[in-house]
């Protein structure tokens, strides 16, 4: 039986473009993982790793026009969006090179022997080491920044872990191009190309998570797919960490004072955020609590104008388009749900943006309206009209975990509900915004892109410098002779690493 072909498909037409690969067999997955495992020691050199990450960024930029062309043909995300995403991806690689150079991620602690303590302390020296081969499952909606050369891959390589990437079927040609760039960057900096390998196919993804030499995994995708892989990772004879980003509603609360102050501005901002990228951002505001009454009506008027002026869009594939159309139809059919701007099918290959409204009271207790509290991937949001702060609190108490939660509050004068509502939003998400919109995730040291389940399956971030921590584990050496210690823990600090010695920064 021949291997199944992997086709690049144009989402604008649904037509195949070209065959770019074949799905990997179990034997080919095994070879890929073993090849990655065999070269793991080559990544031990921090200087070489940093040079590799910088070379990867440079080569991505050099190949940028070709990569953007391929990605646009496969995703319909548009050259402008993809050019920006490529720049972000290159910056992300360089950022992790800086993290490697600095060395603080190793978290070095040295506590000298101290017999005066009760009980006495032996000499203890602690730092972090790479876990081993990391499986990365590429995202559909970010073919660069969260896929083959994206944050999971960059942070794992920065940690010293070789990577096997399972390509997303929505952009296989782009994946092949980017994998070739990373492998060329490895060769240019004297590293084996197999520090990064690529496999295709659903079954290959299942084989990958089960492989005994895979030590951790990163995933960005659906709740259903991510949960299946998470369960498989936990069910292994030796379970492994699984850092999955699965789904997020990204709730927004608009206070009465905020609506009274700037209803039009908030409505327009919401419309722009929820339709950005055809509503295919993981941080799309998908559920918004808006006050009833005249000020809330003004907000919806501005939202209607913004969304109505948004043209039809192409989703990443026809499966997602069908799910979006079915999802909004199901929600719109619920009692007391109104569609001021009807979302759904716009043509054979396109969708139209819209929003639904519902009384918040319908959501305060479990019932058929619970579908409105689940993510619907695409350009739609749900507006729940509330009558009191207590009603807001009752609805928020029913929400699942999220990547983001946003509070729109008054910018001038006192907003009496702001503190209470901010406190109610904080347990729901990993990033809390005030008077902003959640689409757009800055690659910064203080960033946290994660949240309570089902937003993510761990407490870690997939964006920012601390994303590297997912692929490391601590180890302590006790009473170890200097000659046997790794260089990172030796007394004279030959590598010049930041560290804490006897509780103080050194």
N, C-alpha and C positions, 0 to 999 in steps of 0.2 A: 504493500500500500504506500503510495507516494505521499510526501508531506503536503499539507494544505498550503496553498499559496497565500501570501499576504499582499493585499492590494491597497494602493493609495486611491482614495475616493474623493471626488469633488463634492462637497456638501451643497454647493449651489445648484447642482443638477442631479446628484445621486449617482452619477456615472463613474465607473472605475477609470482611473488615470493611467496607472501602470502597476505591474507587479514588482515589488521592491525586495521581497524576501520570501521565505517559507517559514511556517511555524516550527519552532524548535521541538524536537522529540525529547523524551526523557533522557536519552543517552547524550544528546547535545547539551541539555541543561546541566547534566552532570559534568560534562567536559568543561563547560564555561565556568562553573563554580570551582572545580578543581584547579583550573588554570589561574583563576583569581587567587585562590588560597595559596597556590605555589609561589606567588610573587609578593605576598604580603610583607615579607621582610624588606623588600626594596623601598617601601614607603616609610621605613623607620627614620630616615634622614629628614629632619625638619627643613633643612635648607633646600633639599631637592623637592620636597612637597610644595613648599611655597613657590619655588620657581615653576613647577608644573602647573599650579593653579593660575599663575600670571600668564604663562604661555598659552594656556587654554583660553583665557580671556582674550588675548591678542589674536589668536587664530580664529576665534569666533567672530571677532570684529572684521578680520580680513575676509572671511567667508560670508559676511553679513548679508550682502545682496542676494546671494544664492540661497541662503537659509531662509530669509524672509520670503522670497518668491515661493519656495517649496511649502513653507508653513501656511502662507496665505492660500495657496491652491488646495491645501488639505483641510483648513479650518475656517476659511472665509472671515477671519478676524481682521483683515485689512492691513496693508503695509504700514500705515502710521502706528497702529497699536503694536504690531509685531516688531517694528524698529525700536520702539520704546522698550518692549520686553527684552529684546536682545541686549540693549544697553544695560538694563537692570541685571540681566544674567551675567554679563561680563563684570559689572561692578560687584556683584555678589561673590564671584570667584576671587576677585582682587581683595575684597574685604576679608575673606577667609585666609588668604595668604598673609594678610597683616595679623590676623589672629594667631596663625602658626608662628610667625616671626616673633611676636611678643612673648608667647609661651605661658601666659597666665592661665590658659585653659587647662594646663596640667595640674593646677591646684596643689602646688608643692607645699607640704607641711613637714617641718622637722622639729621634733621635741627631744632634746638631749636627755640623757640618763639623769635622774634626780632621785637620789635615795632618801631625801628629806620628806618626800610626799608619802601619804598614807592612802593606799598602798604605794610602794616605791614605783617610779616610772623606769622602764628600760628605755634604751635609745630607740625611738620610733621615727620612721621616715615614710611619708605617704605621697603618692602621686597617681596620675591616671594613665591607663594604657588602652590602646585600641582593642575593640571587641573581636575584630576579624572581618570576614566577608559580610558585606551589607547588601541585601536585596532592596532595590528601589523600584517602586511601581509608579510609572509616570502618570501625570494628570492629563485629562482631556483638554481642559480649558486654558492651560498655560503650556503650550508646546515647547517652550524654552525654559522659563523661570521655575517651573515645577515639574520638569520632565528630565530628559537625558542629561543636560548640563546644568540642571537646576539646583535648588538649595539642598535637597537631600543628598544628591551626589557630591556637591561641593563640600558640604560639611563633613560627610563621611570620609572623603579623600583627605580633607584637612586633618581629621582625627588620626589618619594613618590606616584607614580601612579600604581595601579594594572593593569595587562595586560591580555588581551584576544588575543591569537595568532591564526590567521587563517593559518593553515599549508599549505605548498606548495604541490601540488599533486605529484611532482617528488620525494619527499623523506618523505613519511608519517611515515614509521617505524622509521627513524632517528628522526623525529619530536616528535613522541610518547616517544622515549627514553629520549630525551633532556627535554621534559616537565616534565617527571617523576623525572628527576634529580633536576630540579628547585623546584618542589613541595617538594621533600625530603629535599632540602636545607632550604626551608622555615620552615618546621616542625622542623628541627634540631635547628634552631635559635629562635624558639618560635613564629613564625608567622603562620597565617592560610595558608594552602596550596592554597587556592583560590586566593591568590595574583597573581598567574599565572594559566590560564586555556587555553585549546587548543580545537579548533574546526576544522572540515574538511568540504570541499565541496564548490563549486562555489556559490551556493545559500546562504550558510552560510556566505560567505564573503559579499554578498550584504546585508543580514539582519544585519550583524554586523555594517556596516557603517551607517545604518539607525537607529540603536537603540538609543532611547532618552537618555540613561544613558552613552553612549560612548561620551567622551569629546574631543578626538583627535585621529588621526590615522597616522601611519607610513607605507610606502609601498616602496618596491623595485621590479621593474618588467618592463613590456612593456609599451610603450606609450599608446597603446589602452586600456589596462586594467587599468593602473593608471589614465588615463584621465576620464574613466567612473566612477571610485570611487571618484576622485576629484570633478567631477560634482555632484555626489550624496551627497557628504559631504556639498557642497555649497547649494544644493537644499533643505536640511532639514529645517523644521520650525525654528530650531535654528542651523545655520551653525556652523561647527567645523573646527579647523585647520587640514589640510591634508598635511603631509610632504611626498611627493612622489618623488622617484628617478625613472625616466621613460626611458631615453635613451640618448646616447651620442656618437658622432662621434670621439671626441678627436683628433682634427686636429694637425698635425705636419708641421712645416715649416723648410726646410733645406736651409740655405742661400748658395749663390754661394761660399763664402769664406769657409764655413764649408765643402762643398762637395769637394772643391779643396784640403783641408787640410787632410781629413780623410774619404773619400767616402766609403772605405771598412768597416771601423769600424761602421759607421752609418748604412750601409746596413745590416750588420750582427746583429746589435743591434735591428734594426727595425724588422727583421725576427724573432728574439727571442721573442720580446714583443708581436707581433701580433698573434703568434701561441701559446703563453702561455695558458695553460688550454684549448687547442683547440679553442682559440679565444673567450672564453666565459667570459672574464673579462669585467666589465662595463667600465673599463678604457683602453680597447684595442685601440691602435692607428688605426683608421679606415679610415683616409684620410690624405695623405701626399703630400705636395707641394715640388717637387724636380726640380732643374734647368735642362733645356734642355742642350744638348751638351755632351762633352766627360766626364766631371766629374760626371754628373748625370747618364750617362751610366755605369760608374764604380760602382756607388752606387747600381744600379739595378742588376748588375752582382753579387755583394756580396749578395744582397737580394735573388736573384734567387738561389744561392748556399745554403743559409741557409734554405730557405723554401722548396727547393727540398729534402733536407736531413731530413725533418720532416716527421715522419711516419703518417699514417692515424690515425684519432681519432674518438672517440665516443662522440656525443653530449648528452646533459642531457636527452633528450627524442626524440622519433621519429617525433613528431610534429615539434620540433625545427630543426631536421635534414631536414625534407621536406621543411621547410621555407627557410633554408640556401641554399639548392640545387636550389630551384626555384628562390631565390633572386639573386644568382650569375649568373644563366642562363639569367635572364632578363637583368641584367647589362651588361653582356658580349655581348649581341646582339645589343647594341647601336652602332651607327656610330662612327668610330675612336677609339673604345675601343679595346684594345689588352690584351690578357692574356698570359704573358710570362711563368707563371706557372699556369696552369688551376685549379681553385678551384672547388669543387663539390662533387658528390658521389664517394666514393672509393669502396664501397661494399654495401651489403644489409643493414648493420647497421652502417657504418662508412662514414667519409668524409675525403677529402684531402684538405690540405691547398694550398693557391695560392694568386696571386694578379693581379689586373687589372691596365692598364695604359690608360691615356686619355690626350689629350692636354688641358691645363688649360683654354685656350680660349673657349672651349666648355661649360665651367661652369660659365662664367662671366655674363651670362644673363639667365633668366628663360627659360626652355625648357625641352625636353624629358630626357636630361642628369641629371635632378634634382634628379633622383633616386640614383645617385652616392654620393649625399650629405645627404643620409639617412643611419642610422645605419643598417648594415647587421650582425646579431649575428652569430658568428662563425669565423673560421680561414681565413679571407680574409681582405685585405686592398686595397684601391684605391690610385694609384699614379698619381697625376696631374703634368704634365711637364710644367713649366712656362718659359717665355722668358724675363720677366722683373719684377721688384719690383711692378710696377703699376698693372701688371696682378695678382700678389699675392694679393694685396690689394683689387682688384675687386672681386676676389673669396672669400676672407675672409669676405667681406661685405655681402655675401649671406648665410653664414653659420648660423645655429640655435645655441642655447645655448648648452654648453658642461660642463662636469665635469672637463675636463683638456684641456689645450692647451700647445703645446711644441714648443720651438725654438731650433733648432740645429745651433749653431753659431761657428765661429772660436775660438779656445782656445788659440791661440798665435797670437799676432799682432792685428791690427785693423780690425774690421768687419764693414764696412760703413753702412750696411743695418740693423744691429742688433737692434738699438734703435727704429727705425721706425716700424719694424716688431713686436717687443715686445709690443709696444704701440697698434698696430692693433690687437694683440691676446688677450690682457688683458680684453677687454669687453666681450669676448666670453666664458669665463670659470671661475670657482671658484678656480682652482689651475693652476698656470702657472709654467711650468718647463723649465729650460735652460740646454741643454746638458745632458738630462737624458731621461728616458722612463716612461710613466705614469702608467704602470701596477705595482701594489703594492701601498698600501695606509697606511702609517704609522699611528698608533694609538698614536697621540701626541697632546699636548695641542694646538699647533699652526695649527693643521691640519684643512683643510676645504674640505669636500667632498660634493659638491653641485655646482650648477651653474644656469645660466639663463635657462628659460624654452626652450626646454622640458627636459633638464638634471634633473631639480628638479622643484617642484611646489612652493617652498618657498625659502627664502634667507638663510635658516639654513643649518647646516652641519649634516650629519648622522654619522660622525666619529670624534673622539676627544672629549675632555672634554666639549666643549661648546654645544655638542649635547643634553645635559641635558636641555638646555634652551627651547627646543621645547615643553616641557611638563609642563611649569610653566607659571604663570601670575603674574604680580605685583599688590600689593594692598598697599594703604597708609592709616595709621591711623592718624587722625587729632585731636589734643587737647584731647587725650585719657588718662584717669587716669592710673598711673603706674600699679595699681593692675589689670586693665583690659587688659593690653598689652600682646601679646604673648611673651614668654621668649626671642625670637630672637631680640625684639625691646626694651627691658627694659634698663633703664639707666645704671645699673651696669654690663650689658653684661654677665649674668650668664653662658652663653654657650661658651664664649670666641671666638666669631665670628669676622672675619675681617669685617670692616665696615668703612663707611665714616661719620664723624660727623662734621657738619657745614662746609662741603666741603673738609675736610682733612681726610686722612687715620688715623684710630685709632687702 
